[in-house]
Amino acid sequence: MRDPNYVFPEDAVPRWVQRYTERSAARHDRFVSFTDGWLPGLRNRRGRRALAVTVLIFLDVTLIAAVASFWSTPWAAIPFGVGLAVSITALMTLRVVTGSVADAPAAVLDEI
C-alpha cells in the first residue's frame, strides 16, 4: 500500500526501495501471524505495563552494576549480566506481545 504522506512521487522511488518496502511488509506480516497466539495472558494493558516496568527496572540494575564495576570487585558483573539478560528477554517478549507495532513498516499499518 502506498503511503499518502510520502513526499516523493511513485515514479521517483527506485525499484529496489519499492522491493525492500514490500519484503519488509511481508516479513512483518509473517512475524505477526507466527506469534499471533503466543502469551495470551500478557496481551492486555496490565501485561504490557508489567513487561515495560520489568525492562525499566532491569535496565536500571544494569546501569547501576556498570557504574559500580568502576569501584568494586568483579562481582558487579553478575548483576550486570542478569540485568542485561532479563531486560533483553523482556524486550523480546514485549515485541511479541505488542505485535511489533513500533517497528512496523508503513505498508502494514492500518492508519493509512
NORQUI-V30200 format. One record per pair of residues at least 12 apart in sequence whose C-alpha atoms are under 6 Angstrom apart, sorted by the first residue. I is the first residue (numbers start at 1). GAP is how many residues later the second one is. D is the distance in Angstrom with one decimal. If there is no record, write none. Layout:
BEGIN
<<I,GAP,D> <I,GAP,D>>
END
This chain:
BEGIN
<<1,106,5.1> <25,80,5.9> <25,83,6.0> <32,67,5.9> <43,54,5.5> <55,32,4.8> <55,35,5.9> <58,25,4.7> <58,29,5.5> <61,22,5.7> <62,18,4.7> <62,21,4.9> <65,15,5.2>>
END
